[in-house]
């Protein structure tokens, strides 16, 4: 079995690689070559912990995966990470377990790639200003995804803790992001100027005023993943001409802002424009006018991890990266 660390993946598998592999995975889902069973969640109430088991398979390429993610919010008090993940790949021809890899960075990367694909298909081509709300663990790869598909000239950063936003700014500069990067004093200040908005928070309440959105804005929302969480407000949902989701069944169970809208407003899940896989297999822009607002909501699905992990395995195995072990 090949063992791959986060460092292995970071050093040899890029955002461009992830976008290409996720695009192929969306096409595979569209034509029925992906099996994506419902995930299993185990709770550990004494420590407020959860463990998620997420299986999937690509039947055409004969490869399967299971990702296990644990979320234990009390861990920082004992010096351990809140979220930890591993993924195992299985050969669909022989049943051999061929690779085990770190899944925490992989999850962030594939989520950034999904936002990149949504941005490429729905954001205005002349989008120049990116507003970033939330500079935590998921946010960095979100910026990498957007800047991979749009020529961003300015980035407006907002985080409730300003020091974290300042650190995030330095991290982007060190990475080589070629844009003017500014930390702003409020989320609304970022929104007012933005052509594209990335939201990656765990907020229980909407993080900006939808009335301030410029016509033609595209929004990527990846932070809220529980029915009790709401990153965007009802105004944003009402103003959006197109709401696109990564996985409709998952969104119906986890996307708090859309669940709230479905219950408390005229908007219903039947108004979703489509899953991202519905628009796979093309590169042309899918907005009707420069004025319409689009909103991409992502909660994740196991097959995104599968196709990215399979891409990692193929690329790094050829390069002889990682450690081979006998179990």
LOFI-776491 format. One record per residue (C-alpha): residue number from 0; residue in three letters; z, y, x. Coordinates in steps of 0.2 Angstrom, whole numbers, plus 2048, in hexadecimal, padded with zeros to 3 digits. Last residue first. Example, Ala and Ser with C-alpha at 12.3 -4.5 7.8 and 13.67 -1.06 7.14 Angstrom:
2
{1,"SER",{824,7FB,844}}
{0,"ALA",{827,7EA,83E}}
//
This chain:
327
{326,"UNK",{81D,7E9,801}}
{325,"UNK",{812,7EB,810}}
{324,"UNK",{810,7FD,816}}
{323,"UNK",{801,808,81A}}
{322,"UNK",{805,81A,81F}}
{321,"UNK",{7FB,82A,81B}}
{320,"UNK",{7EA,831,820}}
{319,"UNK",{7DC,825,826}}
{318,"UNK",{7CF,832,822}}
{317,"UNK",{7C7,826,816}}
{316,"UNK",{7D7,823,80E}}
{315,"UNK",{7DB,835,80C}}
{314,"UNK",{7CB,839,802}}
{313,"UNK",{7CC,82A,7F7}}
{312,"UNK",{7DF,82B,7F4}}
{311,"UNK",{7DE,83D,7F0}}
{310,"UNK",{7D0,83B,7E4}}
{309,"UNK",{7D9,82D,7DB}}
{308,"UNK",{7E9,838,7DA}}
{307,"UNK",{7DF,846,7D2}}
{306,"UNK",{7D7,83A,7C5}}
{305,"UNK",{7E8,832,7C1}}
{304,"UNK",{7F2,842,7C0}}
{303,"UNK",{7E6,849,7B3}}
{302,"UNK",{7E7,838,7AA}}
{301,"UNK",{7F9,83A,7A8}}
{300,"UNK",{7F8,84A,79D}}
{299,"UNK",{7FE,85B,79F}}
{298,"UNK",{805,869,794}}
{297,"UNK",{7F7,876,796}}
{296,"UNK",{7F2,884,78A}}
{295,"UNK",{7E3,88E,78D}}
{294,"UNK",{7E2,89E,784}}
{293,"UNK",{7D2,8A8,781}}
{292,"UNK",{7D0,8BA,77C}}
{291,"UNK",{7BF,8C0,775}}
{290,"UNK",{7B8,8D1,77C}}
{289,"UNK",{7AB,8CB,788}}
{288,"UNK",{7A2,8C1,77B}}
{287,"UNK",{79E,8AF,776}}
{286,"UNK",{7A9,8A7,784}}
{285,"UNK",{7A4,896,78A}}
{284,"UNK",{79D,89A,79C}}
{283,"UNK",{791,88D,7A3}}
{282,"UNK",{797,880,7AF}}
{281,"UNK",{795,870,7A5}}
{280,"UNK",{79B,85E,7A4}}
{279,"UNK",{7AB,860,79B}}
{278,"UNK",{7AD,86C,78C}}
{277,"UNK",{7B5,85F,781}}
{276,"UNK",{7C0,85A,790}}
{275,"UNK",{7C9,86B,78F}}
{274,"UNK",{7CF,866,77E}}
{273,"UNK",{7C8,870,76F}}
{272,"UNK",{7C7,881,766}}
{271,"UNK",{7D9,87E,75F}}
{270,"UNK",{7D9,884,74D}}
{269,"UNK",{7DD,873,746}}
{268,"UNK",{7EE,875,74F}}
{267,"UNK",{7F2,882,742}}
{266,"UNK",{7F3,895,742}}
{265,"UNK",{7F8,89D,731}}
{264,"UNK",{80A,89F,738}}
{263,"UNK",{81B,897,739}}
{262,"UNK",{818,884,73C}}
{261,"UNK",{808,884,745}}
{260,"UNK",{80D,894,74F}}
{259,"UNK",{81D,88C,754}}
{258,"UNK",{815,87C,75A}}
{257,"UNK",{808,887,763}}
{256,"UNK",{816,891,76C}}
{255,"UNK",{820,881,770}}
{254,"UNK",{812,877,778}}
{253,"UNK",{81A,866,779}}
{252,"UNK",{816,85A,76B}}
{251,"UNK",{806,861,764}}
{250,"UNK",{801,866,776}}
{249,"UNK",{802,854,77B}}
{248,"UNK",{7F7,84E,76D}}
{247,"UNK",{7EB,85C,771}}
{246,"UNK",{7E9,859,784}}
{245,"UNK",{7E3,867,78F}}
{244,"UNK",{7E2,874,781}}
{243,"UNK",{7D6,882,77D}}
{242,"UNK",{7DA,891,771}}
{241,"UNK",{7CB,89B,76E}}
{240,"UNK",{7CA,8AC,765}}
{239,"UNK",{7DC,8B0,76A}}
{238,"UNK",{7E3,8BF,761}}
{237,"UNK",{7EE,8B4,755}}
{236,"UNK",{7F4,8AA,763}}
{235,"UNK",{7F8,8B9,76E}}
{234,"UNK",{801,8C1,75F}}
{233,"UNK",{80B,8B2,75C}}
{232,"UNK",{813,8B3,76D}}
{231,"UNK",{810,8AB,77D}}
{230,"UNK",{81C,8A1,788}}
{229,"UNK",{825,898,77B}}
{228,"UNK",{831,88A,77F}}
{227,"UNK",{83B,880,771}}
{226,"UNK",{82D,873,76F}}
{225,"UNK",{82D,86F,781}}
{224,"UNK",{820,872,78F}}
{223,"UNK",{820,884,791}}
{222,"UNK",{819,888,7A2}}
{221,"UNK",{806,885,7A2}}
{220,"UNK",{7FE,894,799}}
{219,"UNK",{7EE,89A,79F}}
{218,"UNK",{7E8,8AA,797}}
{217,"UNK",{7D6,8B2,796}}
{216,"UNK",{7D5,8C4,792}}
{215,"UNK",{7C5,8CB,78A}}
{214,"UNK",{7CD,8D9,780}}
{213,"UNK",{7DC,8DF,78A}}
{212,"UNK",{7ED,8D7,785}}
{211,"UNK",{7FB,8E3,781}}
{210,"UNK",{7FD,8DE,76F}}
{209,"UNK",{801,8CC,776}}
{208,"UNK",{812,8D3,77C}}
{207,"UNK",{818,8C8,78B}}
{206,"UNK",{824,8BA,78F}}
{205,"UNK",{826,8B2,77E}}
{204,"UNK",{837,8AA,77C}}
{203,"UNK",{83E,899,782}}
{202,"UNK",{837,89D,794}}
{201,"UNK",{834,88F,7A0}}
{200,"UNK",{827,899,7A9}}
{199,"UNK",{815,897,7AF}}
{198,"UNK",{80A,8A4,7A7}}
{197,"UNK",{7F9,8A8,7B0}}
{196,"UNK",{7F0,8B7,7A9}}
{195,"UNK",{7DE,8BB,7AB}}
{194,"UNK",{7D6,8CC,7A9}}
{193,"UNK",{7E6,8D5,7AC}}
{192,"UNK",{7EB,8E7,7AC}}
{191,"UNK",{7F6,8E7,79C}}
{190,"UNK",{7FD,8D6,7A0}}
{189,"UNK",{805,8DA,7B0}}
{188,"UNK",{80E,8E9,7A9}}
{187,"UNK",{813,8DE,79A}}
{186,"UNK",{81C,8D2,7A6}}
{185,"UNK",{826,8E0,7AD}}
{184,"UNK",{82A,8E8,7BE}}
{183,"UNK",{81A,8E4,7C8}}
{182,"UNK",{818,8DB,7D8}}
{181,"UNK",{807,8DF,7DF}}
{180,"UNK",{7FA,8D4,7E8}}
{179,"UNK",{7E9,8DC,7EE}}
{178,"UNK",{7DE,8CD,7F0}}
{177,"UNK",{7D8,8C1,7FD}}
{176,"UNK",{7E4,8B2,7FC}}
{175,"UNK",{7E7,8AD,80E}}
{174,"UNK",{7F5,8A0,80C}}
{173,"UNK",{801,8AD,814}}
{172,"UNK",{7FC,8BA,807}}
{171,"UNK",{800,8AE,7F9}}
{170,"UNK",{811,8AA,800}}
{169,"UNK",{815,8BC,803}}
{168,"UNK",{812,8C0,7F1}}
{167,"UNK",{81C,8B1,7EC}}
{166,"UNK",{82B,8B7,7F6}}
{165,"UNK",{829,8C8,7ED}}
{164,"UNK",{829,8BF,7DC}}
{163,"UNK",{838,8B6,7E1}}
{162,"UNK",{841,8C6,7E6}}
{161,"UNK",{83C,8CD,7D5}}
{160,"UNK",{846,8C1,7CB}}
{159,"UNK",{83F,8C2,7BA}}
{158,"UNK",{82E,8BE,7C1}}
{157,"UNK",{81E,8C9,7C1}}
{156,"UNK",{80F,8C9,7CC}}
{155,"UNK",{7FF,8D3,7CA}}
{154,"UNK",{7F1,8CD,7D4}}
{153,"UNK",{7E2,8D8,7D8}}
{152,"UNK",{7D0,8D4,7DE}}
{151,"UNK",{7CD,8C3,7D6}}
{150,"UNK",{7BC,8BC,7D9}}
{149,"UNK",{7BD,8AD,7CC}}
{148,"UNK",{7BC,89A,7CF}}
{147,"UNK",{7C8,896,7DD}}
{146,"UNK",{7D2,8A6,7DA}}
{145,"UNK",{7D7,89E,7C9}}
{144,"UNK",{7DC,88D,7D1}}
{143,"UNK",{7E6,894,7DF}}
{142,"UNK",{7F0,8A0,7D4}}
{141,"UNK",{7F5,891,7C9}}
{140,"UNK",{7F9,887,7D9}}
{139,"UNK",{806,894,7DD}}
{138,"UNK",{80D,895,7CB}}
{137,"UNK",{814,884,7C8}}
{136,"UNK",{824,885,7D3}}
{135,"UNK",{82A,896,7CD}}
{134,"UNK",{820,8A7,7CD}}
{133,"UNK",{821,8AB,7BB}}
{132,"UNK",{814,8B7,7B3}}
{131,"UNK",{805,8B9,7BD}}
{130,"UNK",{7F8,8C6,7B8}}
{129,"UNK",{7E7,8C4,7C0}}
{128,"UNK",{7DB,8D2,7C2}}
{127,"UNK",{7C8,8D1,7C6}}
{126,"UNK",{7C0,8C8,7B7}}
{125,"UNK",{7AD,8CB,7B8}}
{124,"UNK",{7A9,8B9,7B3}}
{123,"UNK",{7B3,8BB,7A3}}
{122,"UNK",{7BF,8AC,7A1}}
{121,"UNK",{7BA,89D,797}}
{120,"UNK",{7B2,88F,7A1}}
{119,"UNK",{7B7,894,7B3}}
{118,"UNK",{7C9,898,7AC}}
{117,"UNK",{7CB,888,7A3}}
{116,"UNK",{7C5,87F,7B3}}
{115,"UNK",{7D1,888,7BE}}
{114,"UNK",{7DF,886,7B2}}
{113,"UNK",{7DC,873,7B3}}
{112,"UNK",{7DB,874,7C6}}
{111,"UNK",{7EC,87D,7C6}}
{110,"UNK",{7F3,86F,7BC}}
{109,"UNK",{7EC,862,7C8}}
{108,"UNK",{7F4,86B,7D7}}
{107,"UNK",{805,86D,7CF}}
{106,"UNK",{805,85B,7CA}}
{105,"UNK",{7FF,855,7DB}}
{104,"UNK",{80D,860,7E3}}
{103,"UNK",{81A,856,7DA}}
{102,"UNK",{811,845,7DA}}
{101,"UNK",{815,83E,7EB}}
{100,"UNK",{80B,82F,7EE}}
{99,"UNK",{80A,81C,7ED}}
{98,"UNK",{7FA,813,7EF}}
{97,"UNK",{7F1,802,7ED}}
{96,"UNK",{7FB,7F9,7E0}}
{95,"UNK",{7F0,7E9,7DF}}
{94,"UNK",{7EB,7E5,7CD}}
{93,"UNK",{7DA,7DD,7D4}}
{92,"UNK",{7CD,7E7,7CB}}
{91,"UNK",{7D6,7F6,7C4}}
{90,"UNK",{7DE,7FA,7D5}}
{89,"UNK",{7EF,802,7D1}}
{88,"UNK",{7F5,813,7D6}}
{87,"UNK",{807,818,7D7}}
{86,"UNK",{80D,82A,7D4}}
{85,"UNK",{81E,832,7D9}}
{84,"UNK",{827,841,7D2}}
{83,"UNK",{837,84B,7D5}}
{82,"UNK",{83C,85A,7CB}}
{81,"UNK",{84D,863,7CC}}
{80,"UNK",{84E,861,7DF}}
{79,"UNK",{85E,85C,7E7}}
{78,"UNK",{86C,866,7EF}}
{77,"UNK",{87A,860,7E4}}
{76,"UNK",{87A,870,7D9}}
{75,"UNK",{867,870,7DA}}
{74,"UNK",{867,85F,7D1}}
{73,"UNK",{86E,865,7C0}}
{72,"UNK",{85D,867,7B9}}
{71,"UNK",{858,855,7BB}}
{70,"UNK",{845,853,7B7}}
{69,"UNK",{83E,842,7BD}}
{68,"UNK",{82C,83F,7BE}}
{67,"UNK",{824,82E,7BF}}
{66,"UNK",{811,82D,7BF}}
{65,"UNK",{808,81D,7BB}}
{64,"UNK",{7F6,81A,7C1}}
{63,"UNK",{7E7,80F,7BD}}
{62,"UNK",{7D6,80C,7C6}}
{61,"UNK",{7C7,803,7C0}}
{60,"UNK",{7BA,811,7C2}}
{59,"UNK",{7B4,80F,7B1}}
{58,"UNK",{7C5,80B,7A9}}
{57,"UNK",{7CD,81A,7B0}}
{56,"UNK",{7E0,816,7AC}}
{55,"UNK",{7EF,81F,7A7}}
{54,"UNK",{802,81D,7A7}}
{53,"UNK",{810,82B,7A6}}
{52,"UNK",{822,826,7A8}}
{51,"UNK",{82E,835,7A6}}
{50,"UNK",{840,836,7AC}}
{49,"UNK",{84C,842,7A4}}
{48,"UNK",{85C,849,7A9}}
{47,"UNK",{869,854,7A0}}
{46,"UNK",{876,84C,7AC}}
{45,"UNK",{880,843,79E}}
{44,"UNK",{871,842,793}}
{43,"UNK",{866,837,79F}}
{42,"UNK",{856,835,794}}
{41,"UNK",{847,82A,796}}
{40,"UNK",{836,830,791}}
{39,"UNK",{827,825,78F}}
{38,"UNK",{816,82C,790}}
{37,"UNK",{808,829,782}}
{36,"UNK",{7FA,81F,789}}
{35,"UNK",{7EB,827,792}}
{34,"UNK",{7DC,81B,793}}
{33,"UNK",{7CD,824,79B}}
{32,"UNK",{7BB,81F,79A}}
{31,"UNK",{7B8,826,788}}
{30,"UNK",{7A9,832,78C}}
{29,"UNK",{7B4,841,78A}}
{28,"UNK",{7C2,83A,795}}
{27,"UNK",{7B6,836,7A3}}
{26,"UNK",{7AF,848,7A2}}
{25,"UNK",{7C0,84F,7A4}}
{24,"UNK",{7C4,843,7B2}}
{23,"UNK",{7B4,849,7BB}}
{22,"UNK",{7BA,85B,7B9}}
{21,"UNK",{7CB,856,7BF}}
{20,"UNK",{7C3,84F,7CF}}
{19,"UNK",{7B9,85F,7D3}}
{18,"UNK",{7C7,86B,7CF}}
{17,"UNK",{7D3,860,7DA}}
{16,"UNK",{7C7,860,7E9}}
{15,"UNK",{7C5,873,7E8}}
{14,"UNK",{7D8,875,7E7}}
{13,"UNK",{7D9,86B,7F7}}
{12,"UNK",{7DD,85A,7FD}}
{11,"UNK",{7E1,858,810}}
{10,"UNK",{7F0,861,816}}
{9,"UNK",{7F8,863,805}}
{8,"UNK",{7F6,850,801}}
{7,"UNK",{7FD,84A,811}}
{6,"UNK",{80B,857,810}}
{5,"UNK",{810,851,7FF}}
{4,"UNK",{811,83F,806}}
{3,"UNK",{805,831,805}}
{2,"UNK",{80A,81E,806}}
{1,"UNK",{7FC,811,806}}
{0,"UNK",{800,800,800}}
//
